[in-house]
Amino acid sequence: MIVFDDIRVMHMVDTWRRIARPKMDLSSFGHWSGTGLIDWNGEPGR
């Protein structure tokens, strides 16, 4: 698992969207600039 921070900040939005791994936006549990969780060992494209 990888935690990404600031996924809703302008320079990170495109990066977050291009990651083709199972992921979850946890911003409602994190903070205003966004928090995301990626399952890097999960099957890409799902």
N, C-alpha and C positions, 0 to 999 in steps of 0.2 A: 504494500500500500504506500502511496505517495500523497502527501498533503501539499496542495498548492494554495498560496495565499494571494490575495488581491486579484482574483480572477475577473472582477468587474471593473477594474481600472483599465482605461483605454488601451494602453500598450500590452495588456495581457489578454484581452477578450479574444483576439484572433488566435493567439497561441492556445488558449483553452479550447476553443472550438475545433482546432485542427487535430487535437489528440484523439486518435481513433481507438481508444481503449475504454472499457467499462468505467464510467465515472459518475460522480454524484455531486451536485451543487449543494453545499451545506451552508450557504450564506444566511439562511434564516436562523441557523444555530451559531454562526460565527459573528462576523461584523459587517458593516455597510460596504466595505470594498470587496467582499467575497471570499469564500473559503471553499475549496473543492477537494474531493478525495478521488484518487485514481487507483484502480486495481490493475497494476502494471502486468501482472501475470495472467490476467483475464484474456479472453479471446478478442482480438482486435475487431473493430467494426460492429460491436454490439452495444 
